[in-house]
Amino acid sequence: GFLHYVVTDCEFNSSKLNDIEYTESYYYNKLEYIRFSSSVGKFVGYTEVGIKNAERLNNGPEVIARRAQKESYCLSNVGIDVESALTKS
């Protein structure tokens, strides 16, 4: 069979918004073919299909929605993770 999956990630050094990077990577059979990174601010393709899809996504509403994910998804979860880590150390 074939396997398609998406990995969403928030990397951070502190709970400040400018220290957080949001990434969303798309894989097909263990090969990453496209990624959105908040530090780049757009989708980047790594295969022929990924490059075509990145171009399409960067010209549509999807790129604007992903840019907002850093604040709406990461910031609230990072606050929870930092609090949890500090109370256990």
GROMACS elastic network, one bead per residue, 0.5 to 0.9 nm:
[ bonds ]
;  ai    aj funct       b0    kb
    2    28     6  0.74673   500
    2    29     6  0.61535   500
    3    27     6  0.80070   500
    3    28     6  0.57368   500
    3    29     6  0.50385   500
    3    30     6  0.76640   500
    4    26     6  0.75679   500
    4    27     6  0.56780   500
    4    29     6  0.63766   500
    4    30     6  0.81297   500
    5    25     6  0.84638   500
    5    26     6  0.60728   500
    5    27     6  0.53922   500
    5    28     6  0.66973   500
    5    29     6  0.85652   500
    5    30     6  0.86658   500
    6    24     6  0.68314   500
    6    25     6  0.55905   500
    6    27     6  0.61701   500
    6    28     6  0.89641   500
    7    23     6  0.80006   500
    7    24     6  0.56877   500
    7    25     6  0.51799   500
    7    26     6  0.65901   500
    7    27     6  0.80670   500
    8    22     6  0.75197   500
    8    23     6  0.58114   500
    8    25     6  0.64977   500
    8    26     6  0.89427   500
    9    21     6  0.80095   500
    9    22     6  0.57801   500
    9    23     6  0.51892   500
    9    24     6  0.63747   500
    9    25     6  0.84206   500
    9    74     6  0.83170   500
   10    20     6  0.65832   500
   10    21     6  0.56209   500
   10    23     6  0.65178   500
   10    70     6  0.78186   500
   10    73     6  0.85306   500
   10    74     6  0.57941   500
   10    75     6  0.87627   500
   10    77     6  0.87178   500
   10    78     6  0.77721   500
   11    19     6  0.82379   500
   11    20     6  0.56575   500
   11    21     6  0.51877   500
   11    22     6  0.66258   500
   11    23     6  0.82753   500
   11    74     6  0.86051   500
   11    78     6  0.87635   500
   12    15     6  0.71492   500
   12    16     6  0.84400   500
   12    17     6  0.87943   500
   12    19     6  0.56241   500
   12    21     6  0.64533   500
   12    22     6  0.89285   500
   12    78     6  0.75967   500
   13    16     6  0.83120   500
   13    19     6  0.59024   500
   13    20     6  0.70717   500
   14    17     6  0.82042   500
   14    18     6  0.88990   500
   14    19     6  0.60178   500
   14    20     6  0.74600   500
   14    78     6  0.81218   500
   14    79     6  0.87683   500
   14    82     6  0.76525   500
   15    18     6  0.86734   500
   15    19     6  0.71144   500
   15    20     6  0.74830   500
   15    75     6  0.69832   500
   15    76     6  0.89336   500
   15    78     6  0.59737   500
   15    79     6  0.57757   500
   15    82     6  0.69597   500
   16    19     6  0.54858   500
   16    20     6  0.69596   500
   16    75     6  0.78016   500
   16    78     6  0.89773   500
   16    79     6  0.89380   500
   17    20     6  0.54604   500
   17    21     6  0.85355   500
   17    70     6  0.78352   500
   17    71     6  0.69933   500
   17    74     6  0.85421   500
   17    75     6  0.64312   500
   18    21     6  0.79959   500
   20    38     6  0.85989   500
   20    39     6  0.89209   500
   20    70     6  0.73444   500
   20    71     6  0.89471   500
   20    74     6  0.74759   500
   20    75     6  0.77485   500
   20    78     6  0.84941   500
   21    37     6  0.70870   500
   21    38     6  0.57021   500
   21    39     6  0.62680   500
   21    70     6  0.69606   500
   21    74     6  0.82876   500
   22    36     6  0.79916   500
   22    37     6  0.58463   500
   22    38     6  0.52141   500
   22    39     6  0.77241   500
   22    66     6  0.86597   500
   22    67     6  0.85240   500
   22    69     6  0.72639   500
   22    70     6  0.53159   500
   22    71     6  0.89448   500
   22    73     6  0.86325   500
   22    74     6  0.68961   500
   23    35     6  0.69135   500
   23    36     6  0.54482   500
   23    38     6  0.63651   500
   23    39     6  0.86178   500
   23    66     6  0.89055   500
   23    70     6  0.85624   500
   24    34     6  0.84837   500
   24    35     6  0.55717   500
   24    36     6  0.51079   500
   24    37     6  0.66700   500
   24    43     6  0.89675   500
   24    66     6  0.84381   500
   25    32     6  0.67088   500
   25    33     6  0.78501   500
   25    34     6  0.60226   500
   25    36     6  0.64582   500
   25    37     6  0.84938   500
   26    31     6  0.83525   500
   26    32     6  0.56918   500
   26    33     6  0.60610   500
   26    34     6  0.53868   500
   26    35     6  0.61786   500
   26    36     6  0.88409   500
   26    50     6  0.89250   500
   27    30     6  0.57151   500
   27    31     6  0.52085   500
   27    33     6  0.58441   500
   27    34     6  0.74184   500
   28    31     6  0.53060   500
   28    32     6  0.65183   500
   28    33     6  0.70987   500
   29    32     6  0.83972   500
   32    35     6  0.76446   500
   32    45     6  0.86947   500
   32    46     6  0.70026   500
   32    47     6  0.81692   500
   32    50     6  0.85871   500
   33    44     6  0.85590   500
   33    45     6  0.57966   500
   33    47     6  0.52896   500
   33    48     6  0.82265   500
   33    49     6  0.72395   500
   33    51     6  0.79835   500
   34    43     6  0.67521   500
   34    44     6  0.56386   500
   34    46     6  0.57573   500
   34    47     6  0.75490   500
   34    49     6  0.85261   500
   34    51     6  0.72872   500
   34    53     6  0.77539   500
   34    54     6  0.67740   500
   35    42     6  0.83051   500
   35    43     6  0.54234   500
   35    44     6  0.53629   500
   35    45     6  0.65434   500
   35    46     6  0.81467   500
   35    50     6  0.85268   500
   35    54     6  0.81686   500
   36    39     6  0.89205   500
   36    40     6  0.77261   500
   36    41     6  0.71961   500
   36    42     6  0.56205   500
   36    44     6  0.63257   500
   36    45     6  0.89432   500
   36    54     6  0.86834   500
   36    63     6  0.81850   500
   36    66     6  0.74496   500
   36    67     6  0.88175   500
   37    40     6  0.53554   500
   37    41     6  0.58768   500
   37    42     6  0.64042   500
   37    43     6  0.68930   500
   37    44     6  0.81855   500
   37    66     6  0.86176   500
   37    67     6  0.85141   500
   38    42     6  0.71335   500
   38    66     6  0.78579   500
   38    67     6  0.62168   500
   38    69     6  0.86351   500
   38    70     6  0.68879   500
   39    42     6  0.84613   500
   40    43     6  0.80186   500
   40    44     6  0.86358   500
   41    63     6  0.78477   500
   41    64     6  0.89988   500
   41    66     6  0.84567   500
   41    67     6  0.65291   500
   42    54     6  0.80472   500
   42    57     6  0.84945   500
   42    58     6  0.61736   500
   42    63     6  0.61198   500
   42    64     6  0.87452   500
   42    66     6  0.82798   500
   42    67     6  0.79349   500
   43    51     6  0.87267   500
   43    53     6  0.84919   500
   43    54     6  0.50509   500
   43    55     6  0.76552   500
   43    57     6  0.69718   500
   43    58     6  0.61985   500
   43    63     6  0.71764   500
   44    50     6  0.74647   500
   44    51     6  0.66906   500
   44    53     6  0.88153   500
   44    54     6  0.55778   500
   44    55     6  0.81594   500
   44    58     6  0.88725   500
   45    48     6  0.74786   500
   45    49     6  0.75581   500
   45    52     6  0.73430   500
   45    53     6  0.72003   500
   45    54     6  0.54632   500
   45    55     6  0.82098   500
   46    49     6  0.81396   500
   46    50     6  0.56019   500
   46    51     6  0.62432   500
   47    51     6  0.59769   500
   47    52     6  0.85840   500
   48    51     6  0.52945   500
   48    52     6  0.64790   500
   48    53     6  0.87744   500
   49    52     6  0.52562   500
   49    53     6  0.62056   500
   49    54     6  0.85540   500
   50    53     6  0.50856   500
   50    54     6  0.59153   500
   50    55     6  0.85504   500
   51    54     6  0.50529   500
   51    55     6  0.62529   500
   51    56     6  0.87219   500
   52    55     6  0.52964   500
   52    56     6  0.64226   500
   52    57     6  0.87664   500
   53    56     6  0.50350   500
   53    57     6  0.60082   500
   53    58     6  0.84154   500
   54    57     6  0.50923   500
   54    58     6  0.58892   500
   54    59     6  0.85502   500
   55    58     6  0.52623   500
   55    59     6  0.64448   500
   55    60     6  0.89710   500
   56    59     6  0.53943   500
   56    60     6  0.65641   500
   57    60     6  0.51884   500
   57    61     6  0.73593   500
   57    62     6  0.57369   500
   57    63     6  0.61441   500
   58    61     6  0.77937   500
   58    62     6  0.70705   500
   58    63     6  0.53460   500
   58    64     6  0.84364   500
   59    62     6  0.81432   500
   59    63     6  0.75023   500
   60    63     6  0.64795   500
   60    64     6  0.78852   500
   61    64     6  0.54005   500
   61    65     6  0.64197   500
   61    66     6  0.88878   500
   62    65     6  0.51044   500
   62    66     6  0.62515   500
   62    67     6  0.87207   500
   63    66     6  0.51551   500
   63    67     6  0.62570   500
   63    68     6  0.88490   500
   64    67     6  0.51905   500
   64    68     6  0.65909   500
   65    68     6  0.53298   500
   65    69     6  0.66490   500
   66    69     6  0.50638   500
   66    70     6  0.74730   500
   67    70     6  0.62521   500
   67    71     6  0.81845   500
   68    71     6  0.57416   500
   68    72     6  0.62137   500
   68    73     6  0.81692   500
   69    73     6  0.50361   500
   69    74     6  0.67677   500
   69    75     6  0.87547   500
   70    73     6  0.57827   500
   70    74     6  0.51019   500
   70    75     6  0.65647   500
   71    74     6  0.57533   500
   71    75     6  0.50437   500
   71    76     6  0.75459   500
   72    75     6  0.62380   500
   72    76     6  0.67552   500
   72    77     6  0.88869   500
   73    76     6  0.62062   500
   73    77     6  0.65356   500
   73    78     6  0.86932   500
   74    77     6  0.52126   500
   74    78     6  0.57134   500
   74    79     6  0.84198   500
   75    78     6  0.52167   500
   75    79     6  0.62879   500
   75    80     6  0.88759   500
   76    79     6  0.53249   500
   76    80     6  0.66377   500
   76    81     6  0.89557   500
   77    80     6  0.51053   500
   77    81     6  0.62207   500
   77    82     6  0.86311   500
   78    82     6  0.59824   500
   78    83     6  0.84163   500
   79    82     6  0.52644   500
   79    83     6  0.61403   500
   79    84     6  0.85683   500
   80    83     6  0.52167   500
   80    84     6  0.61400   500
   80    85     6  0.86581   500
   81    84     6  0.50746   500
   81    85     6  0.60864   500
   81    86     6  0.85612   500
   82    85     6  0.51404   500
   82    86     6  0.60835   500
   82    87     6  0.86169   500
   83    86     6  0.52659   500
   83    87     6  0.62478   500
   83    88     6  0.87926   500
   84    87     6  0.53820   500
   84    88     6  0.64349   500
   84    89     6  0.89144   500
   85    88     6  0.53669   500
   85    89     6  0.63384   500
   86    89     6  0.54665   500
